[in-house]
Amino acid sequence: MQYLHKRQFYLDRYDVSTIKLCLMALDVRDKMYADKKLQKKYPNGKNKHEIDKIIHQQLYFLKTHEYQKKEETIKKWVEDDKKIQKRYDSAISPNIRCEQCGRKFKELSRDFDGIDYLKSRITFTLICEDCRIVKHVYENGDEIVPTLERCSKCKAIVKSECTFSDDVTTYFYRCTKCGHREKGVHDHKQFTRELEAERKKDGELLQQFREQFCLNEEEGKVAVDVLEQMKFANEVYTYELSKYSDPAREKSFQVKKLNISALERLLNSKLLLEGYRKLNFGRVVIEKFVIVPFSIQDTGSDRTAERSIQCFTATVNDLLENTNWRLMKEDSISFRLGYLSGRFKGYEREEDITKLFEGKKKRKIKELDPIRQDKYGYSNLVRLSITLAQFHGKELLRKRKLNEFSERYFLESEDDNSFKCSICDQWHRGRDTWYDKYGMRCDVCQMNIKNGVISAKLCKYKKRWFSSDDIRYRYGIVASTMRKLIRLGELKGIELKDRDGKPYLTVFLKKDNEWFLERYPEKEFSIPVTYRDEQGWEIRL
């Protein structure tokens, strides 16, 4: 019996299994189409568009994963078949002689006793050519004793007879105890016919779906590379997000990043009171860090050089503790003829600022694979994961900082960034932006919340309301029509006013405007985009 095949046999076998998996995914898609809950959630046929996006993504991962393990699986199949063929060919027929004539039995056939050919024992069918006695034995010579047939009614031993006709064996059973009779038929070619039918069906699947579901070498390499990028991007996201659980990172997040002008104003505000004036900066050295030499005059004539340096150092260190500047310690501050001189070091990168607050015992973080980082570090997927991790990480720090405040606080420490108000959708600096458990909002909208005009919950639950700014795009209502509906009482809104008492935004609660929502249904924001992928599937985004 031949257990080894040509490579094309294994390729076809593997591709058929891949096609069947993909067809199972399409069966799931069809069932999802008919799901009543999804039809209710996405009416007007939108459920099919949403389902197609999910299934297309899953098919892409499935095809890529199957391609990725294709060669390894085929190699294992070939190795297993080699072992099976070797076991089959090298098995030695047991040396057994006929009990009647003493002649050695001759081997008729050999086979495996089970479907697990790597573990199953090999059986031999032997015959005495003189006496025509047939025996079934194992490789070690143990005879295989057939199981006695028993009556299906009384379980007694039955007698059996059989007849052969056109590759069909018919068995007749008669119980010696109760007389019950049974008939059984075994078609020797049925298995062959079923096998041929299955091979024909597999061939049709290959012809119809191989190009669609089985990636070729060029497509597979690209898909595997994208999948590896996605895996590494996920690792990068976890790695970057883990940094924000570090106390040093949390402190660095609250640092005030000052430029040189802001640094000068901060130092002069305190040093003038301590008797230091005429702060001058020297030639700046800009490399990894910004190094700024300085000199300043000490007007306290009664202070010694040592006392002047100590007082200056203590004052400056207190001022710069929560900033991105430090007084360089490696250079001792000099005092000559009433002038102090030294250098300041400025930090720009977040990694360098975080190191300023790290203790002696640094929390260990599992580092990323340097080889994969060099390969995928600049890909769009990885860079996007870093951006998302930074966004979510800062949000975690903001939430932890809420524990230090009773309800809310200004984002003053993040004043180098702009933030979008969740009410008026305008951008504001950190010193003008409030933050609490419901999100961000500008100080003017916060004033309206504090005065009880609107609830802070509107920041979080934006689906419960709409504003005068987006009514045109969401409901197709122009400003003049909106004002008319408000005058007629058909549109009920809440006016928000600025510090001068002038209205700047109107908020409409959906629960108070059910009549309006029925008459003017909300329109779709996105423009539907349809494209065909490399396999010809039509996908709507």
C-alpha positions in Angstrom: 0.0 0.0 0.0 1.3 3.4 -0.9 1.2 6.1 1.8 3.5 8.7 0.2 2.2 11.1 -2.4 3.4 13.9 -4.7 3.5 17.4 -3.3 0.4 18.5 -5.3 -1.6 15.9 -3.3 -0.7 17.6 0.0 -1.2 21.1 -1.5 -4.7 20.2 -2.6 -5.5 18.5 0.7 -4.5 21.6 2.6 -6.2 24.1 0.4 -9.5 22.1 0.6 -9.3 22.4 4.4 -8.8 26.1 4.1 -11.7 26.5 1.7 -14.0 24.6 4.0 -13.1 26.8 7.0 -13.8 30.0 4.9 -17.1 28.5 3.7 -18.0 27.9 7.4 -17.4 31.6 8.0 -19.7 32.5 5.2 -22.4 30.2 6.7 -22.0 32.2 9.9 -22.4 35.4 7.9 -25.7 34.1 6.4 -27.0 33.3 9.8 -26.1 36.7 11.1 -28.0 38.2 8.2 -31.2 36.6 9.5 -30.6 37.6 13.1 -33.5 39.7 14.3 -31.5 41.6 16.9 -29.0 42.8 14.4 -31.7 43.8 11.9 -33.3 45.9 14.7 -30.0 47.4 15.7 -29.0 48.2 12.1 -32.3 48.8 10.1 -32.8 49.5 6.4 -30.2 46.8 5.3 -27.3 48.4 7.2 -26.9 45.1 9.2 -25.4 43.4 6.0 -22.9 46.2 5.6 -21.7 45.9 9.2 -21.7 42.1 9.1 -19.7 42.1 5.8 -17.0 44.3 7.4 -16.6 41.9 10.3 -16.6 38.7 8.2 -14.2 40.2 5.6 -11.8 41.0 8.4 -12.1 37.5 9.9 -11.6 35.9 6.5 -8.5 37.9 6.0 -7.1 36.7 9.3 -8.2 33.2 8.6 -6.6 33.0 5.1 -3.4 34.6 6.4 -3.1 32.2 9.4 -3.7 29.2 7.2 -1.1 30.4 4.7 1.3 31.0 7.5 1.2 27.4 8.8 0.8 25.8 5.4 4.4 24.7 4.7 4.9 23.5 8.3 1.7 21.4 8.2 2.6 19.9 4.8 6.1 19.1 6.0 4.6 17.3 9.0 2.2 15.3 6.8 5.1 14.2 4.6 7.2 13.2 7.6 4.3 11.3 9.1 3.6 9.5 5.9 7.2 8.6 5.5 7.2 7.0 9.0 3.9 5.2 8.2 5.3 3.8 4.9 8.5 2.8 6.6 6.5 0.9 9.3 4.4 -0.7 6.7 7.3 -1.8 4.5 9.6 -2.9 7.2 7.1 -5.0 9.1 8.1 -8.7 9.1 5.5 -11.4 8.7 5.5 -13.8 11.7 7.0 -17.2 11.1 4.0 -19.5 11.8 3.5 -23.1 10.6 0.3 -25.0 9.9 -0.7 -27.3 12.8 -2.0 -29.9 10.3 0.7 -30.1 7.6 3.6 -28.2 9.2 4.0 -26.0 6.2 4.8 -22.3 6.7 1.9 -19.9 6.3 2.2 -17.5 3.4 1.3 -13.8 3.7 -1.8 -12.7 1.8 -2.1 -9.1 3.0 -1.1 -6.7 5.8 -2.9 -3.7 7.2 -3.1 -1.4 10.2 -5.4 -2.3 13.2 -6.9 1.2 13.5 -7.0 4.6 11.8 -4.0 6.1 13.7 -1.3 4.5 11.5 1.6 5.9 13.6 0.4 4.0 16.7 -1.8 1.2 15.5 -0.4 -2.3 15.3 0.1 -4.1 12.0 -2.0 -7.1 11.2 -1.3 -9.9 8.8 -3.6 -12.3 6.9 -1.8 -15.6 6.4 -2.8 -18.8 4.5 -1.6 -22.4 4.4 -1.4 -23.1 0.6 -2.0 -26.8 1.2 -4.7 -26.9 3.9 -6.3 -23.5 2.8 -6.4 -22.5 6.5 -6.5 -18.7 7.0 -5.2 -16.9 10.1 -5.2 -13.3 11.2 -2.3 -12.4 13.4 -0.3 -9.5 14.8 3.4 -8.8 14.0 4.4 -10.6 17.2 2.5 -13.8 16.1 -0.5 -13.4 18.5 -3.6 -14.6 16.7 -6.5 -12.2 16.4 -9.6 -13.9 17.9 -12.8 -12.8 16.2 -15.6 -11.5 18.4 -18.5 -13.9 18.6 -21.7 -12.5 17.2 -24.6 -12.4 19.7 -28.3 -12.2 19.3 -29.7 -8.7 19.4 -32.7 -10.0 21.5 -31.4 -12.6 23.9 -27.6 -12.0 23.6 -27.0 -15.7 22.9 -24.3 -16.8 20.5 -25.6 -17.0 16.9 -24.6 -19.0 13.9 -23.7 -17.2 10.7 -23.5 -18.0 7.1 -22.4 -15.7 4.2 -22.6 -15.5 0.4 -20.6 -13.5 -2.1 -22.0 -11.8 -5.2 -20.6 -8.9 -7.2 -18.3 -7.5 -4.4 -21.2 -7.7 -2.0 -21.1 -10.0 1.1 -24.5 -11.0 2.6 -24.5 -12.3 6.2 -27.3 -14.5 7.6 -27.5 -14.8 11.4 -29.6 -17.4 13.3 -29.9 -17.5 17.1 -29.5 -21.0 18.5 -31.5 -20.1 21.5 -34.5 -18.0 20.5 -34.4 -18.6 16.8 -34.2 -14.9 15.9 -32.9 -14.3 12.4 -31.1 -11.3 10.9 -29.5 -10.3 7.6 -26.6 -8.0 7.0 -25.1 -6.7 3.8 -21.6 -5.4 3.3 -20.8 -3.6 0.0 -17.0 -3.8 -0.6 -17.0 -1.0 -3.1 -19.1 1.4 -1.2 -16.1 3.0 0.5 -14.4 3.4 -2.8 -17.4 5.1 -4.3 -17.7 7.4 -1.3 -14.0 8.3 -1.5 -14.3 9.0 -5.2 -17.4 11.2 -4.6 -15.5 13.1 -1.9 -12.5 13.6 -4.1 -14.7 14.9 -6.9 -16.4 17.4 -4.5 -13.0 18.5 -3.3 -11.9 19.1 -6.8 -14.9 21.2 -7.5 -14.2 23.3 -4.4 -10.6 23.8 -5.5 -11.7 24.9 -8.9 -14.3 27.3 -7.6 -12.8 28.8 -4.5 -9.0 28.2 -4.5 -8.2 31.6 -6.1 -10.6 33.3 -3.7 -9.7 31.8 -0.4 -6.1 30.4 -0.8 -3.3 33.0 -0.9 -0.5 32.6 -3.4 3.1 33.1 -2.5 3.1 36.8 -3.3 -0.2 37.6 -1.5 0.8 35.4 1.4 4.0 37.1 2.1 2.3 40.5 2.1 -0.5 39.3 4.3 1.8 37.6 6.8 3.9 40.7 7.0 0.8 42.8 7.8 -0.3 40.2 10.4 3.1 40.4 12.1 2.9 44.2 12.1 -0.5 44.0 13.8 0.8 41.6 16.4 3.8 43.8 17.1 1.7 46.9 17.2 -0.4 45.2 19.9 2.8 44.5 21.9 3.9 48.1 21.4 0.5 49.3 22.6 0.7 47.2 25.8 4.3 48.3 26.3 3.6 52.0 25.9 0.5 51.8 28.0 2.3 50.0 30.9 4.6 53.1 31.2 1.7 55.1 32.5 1.3 52.9 35.5 4.7 54.1 36.6 4.6 56.7 39.4 7.5 58.5 37.6 5.5 58.8 34.4 2.5 60.1 36.4 4.7 62.8 37.9 6.2 63.7 34.6 2.8 64.0 33.1 2.1 66.9 35.5 5.3 68.7 34.6 5.1 72.3 33.3 7.1 72.4 30.0 8.6 75.9 29.9 10.5 77.6 27.1 13.4 79.8 27.8 11.3 83.0 28.2 8.9 81.3 30.7 11.9 80.0 32.6 13.4 83.5 32.9 10.1 84.9 34.2 9.7 82.1 36.7 13.3 82.5 38.0 13.1 86.3 38.3 9.7 86.2 40.1 11.3 84.5 43.1 15.1 85.3 42.8 14.4 89.1 43.0 12.8 88.6 46.3 15.8 86.6 47.5 18.2 89.4 46.5 19.4 88.1 43.2 19.1 90.2 40.0 20.3 90.8 36.5 19.9 87.2 35.4 21.7 86.7 32.1 21.9 83.7 29.8 25.0 82.8 27.8 25.4 80.9 24.5 23.0 78.0 24.2 24.2 74.5 23.3 21.4 72.5 21.6 22.1 68.8 21.3 20.2 66.0 23.0 19.4 68.4 25.8 19.3 72.2 25.8 22.2 73.5 27.9 21.9 77.2 28.9 24.8 78.9 30.8 23.8 81.7 33.2 25.1 84.4 35.4 23.3 86.4 38.1 24.3 89.1 40.6 23.9 88.6 44.4 22.9 91.9 46.0 23.1 90.5 49.5 26.4 92.0 50.6 26.4 90.4 54.0 26.2 86.8 52.5 29.3 84.7 52.2 30.1 82.9 49.0 29.1 79.5 50.5 25.8 80.9 51.9 25.0 82.7 48.6 25.4 79.4 46.6 23.3 77.4 49.1 20.5 80.0 49.1 20.5 80.2 45.3 20.5 76.4 44.8 17.7 75.8 47.3 15.5 78.5 45.8 16.1 77.4 42.1 15.6 73.7 42.9 12.2 74.4 44.5 11.2 76.5 41.5 12.2 74.0 38.9 10.9 70.9 40.8 7.8 70.5 38.7 9.2 71.9 35.4 11.3 70.4 32.6 14.4 72.4 33.6 17.2 71.4 36.1 20.2 73.1 37.6 23.1 71.0 36.5 24.8 69.4 39.4 27.9 68.1 37.7 29.1 71.7 37.4 29.5 73.3 40.8 28.1 76.8 40.8 30.9 79.4 41.1 30.8 82.6 43.1 33.2 85.4 42.2 33.0 89.1 43.1 29.3 88.9 43.8 28.4 87.0 40.7 27.1 83.4 40.5 27.4 81.3 37.4 26.4 77.8 36.3 24.2 76.0 33.7 20.6 75.0 33.3 19.6 71.8 31.4 16.3 71.7 29.6 14.5 68.4 28.8 12.1 68.0 25.8 11.4 64.3 25.3 8.9 62.6 27.6 11.4 59.7 28.2 14.0 62.1 29.5 11.5 64.0 31.7 10.2 60.7 33.2 13.8 59.8 34.2 13.9 62.9 36.3 11.4 61.4 38.7 12.6 57.8 38.7 13.9 56.5 42.0 16.8 54.2 42.6 14.7 51.1 42.0 13.2 51.4 38.5 10.2 49.3 37.7 11.1 46.6 35.2 9.1 46.6 32.0 9.5 43.8 29.5 11.3 45.3 26.6 10.3 44.9 23.0 12.1 42.7 20.5 14.8 44.9 19.0 14.8 43.0 15.7 11.0 43.4 15.2 11.3 47.0 16.4 13.9 47.8 13.7 11.7 46.1 11.1 8.2 47.4 12.0 9.0 50.4 14.3 8.2 53.0 11.6 5.2 51.3 10.1 1.8 53.2 10.2 0.2 50.4 12.4 2.9 50.6 15.0 3.0 54.4 15.1 -0.8 54.4 15.4 -0.6 52.0 18.4 1.9 54.3 20.1 -0.5 57.3 19.6 -3.4 55.3 20.9 -1.4 54.1 23.9 -0.3 57.7 24.7 -3.9 58.9 24.4 -5.3 56.2 26.7 -2.4 56.4 29.0 -2.9 60.1 29.6 -6.6 59.5 30.1 -5.7 57.0 32.9 -3.4 59.5 34.5 -6.1 62.2 34.4 -8.6 59.8 36.1 -6.1 58.9 38.8 -5.4 62.6 39.4 -9.1 63.1 40.1 -8.5 61.3 43.4 -6.5 64.3 44.5 -9.4 66.7 43.8 -13.0 66.7 45.1 -14.7 66.8 41.8 -12.8 68.4 38.9 -9.7 70.3 38.0 -8.1 72.4 35.2 -5.6 70.8 32.8 -3.0 73.4 33.6 -0.1 70.9 33.6 -1.0 70.1 30.0 -1.2 73.7 28.8 1.1 73.0 25.9 -1.8 71.1 24.3 -5.2 72.1 23.0 -8.4 70.2 24.1 -11.8 70.0 22.5 -14.8 70.9 24.6 -17.3 68.1 24.6 -20.2 70.6 24.7 -19.3 73.5 22.3 -16.7 71.5 20.2 -14.3 74.4 20.4 -10.6 74.0 21.1 -9.1 75.5 24.3 -5.8 75.6 26.1 -5.3 73.4 29.2 -5.6 76.3 31.6 -9.1 76.9 30.2 -10.2 73.3 30.2 -12.0 71.5 33.0 -11.8 67.8 33.5 -13.9 65.4 35.6 -15.4 61.9 35.3 -17.7 63.0 32.5 -14.9 64.3 30.3 -13.5 67.7 29.1 -15.2 71.0 28.7 -14.2 74.7 28.5 -14.5 77.0 31.4 -17.5 78.8 29.8 -19.5 75.6 29.4 -18.4 74.7 32.9 -19.9 78.0 34.1 -23.2 77.1 32.6 -23.0 73.7 34.3 -22.2 75.3 37.6 -25.2 77.7 37.2 -27.5 74.7 36.6 -28.3 75.6 33.0 -27.3 72.1 31.8 -26.0 68.9 33.4 -22.4 67.7 33.3 -23.7 64.3 32.1 -24.2 65.8 28.6 -20.4 65.6 28.2 -20.5 61.9 28.4 -23.9 61.0 26.9 -23.7 63.0 23.6 -26.3 60.8 22.0 -29.0 62.2 24.2 -28.8 65.7 22.7 -27.8 67.9 19.8 -26.8 71.5 19.4 -27.5 74.5 17.2 -24.1 74.1 15.6 -24.7 70.6 14.2 -28.5 70.7 13.6 -27.9 71.6 9.9 -25.6 68.6 9.2 -27.5 66.1 11.3 -31.1 67.0 10.5 -30.9 69.3 7.4 -32.3 72.3 9.2 -30.9 75.8 8.3 -30.6 78.5 11.0 -33.7 80.5 9.9 -35.9 77.4 10.1 -34.4 76.5 13.4 -35.2 79.9 14.9 -38.8 79.6 13.5 -39.3 76.2 15.0 -38.1 77.6 18.4 -40.5 80.5 18.2 -43.4 78.2 17.4 -42.4 75.9 20.3 -41.9 72.9 18.1 -38.2 72.9 18.9 -37.3 73.3 22.6 -33.7 74.3 23.4 -31.5 75.5 26.3 -29.4 78.6 25.6 -25.9 78.7 26.9 -24.4 82.2 27.5 -20.8 83.4 27.8 -19.4 85.6 30.5 -20.9 88.7 28.9 -24.4 87.2 28.9 -24.5 86.6 25.1 -25.8 83.3 23.8 -23.2 81.2 22.0 -24.8 77.8 21.7 -28.3 76.2 22.1 -28.6 72.6 23.4 -31.6 70.5 22.4 -32.4 67.4 24.5 -33.9 64.6 22.5 -36.4 63.6 25.2 -37.9 67.1 25.0 -38.0 67.1 21.1 -39.6 63.8 20.1 -42.0 65.6 17.7 -39.1 67.2 15.9 -37.1 64.0 15.7 -40.1 62.1 14.1 -40.5 64.9 11.5 -36.8 65.4 10.8 -35.0 62.0 11.1 -31.3 62.1 11.6 -29.2 61.9 8.5 -26.1 59.8 7.9 -22.8 61.6 8.5 -20.4 59.4 6.7 -20.3 59.1 2.9 -20.6 55.4 2.0 -17.5 54.1 0.3 -17.5 50.8 -1.6 -14.5 49.0 -2.9 -13.4 45.6 -4.0 -10.6 43.8 -2.4 -7.9 41.6 -4.1 -10.3 38.6 -4.1 -13.1 40.6 -5.7 -15.3 41.0 -2.6 -17.3 44.1 -2.4 -16.9 45.9 0.9 -18.8 49.0 2.0 -17.2 51.2 4.6 
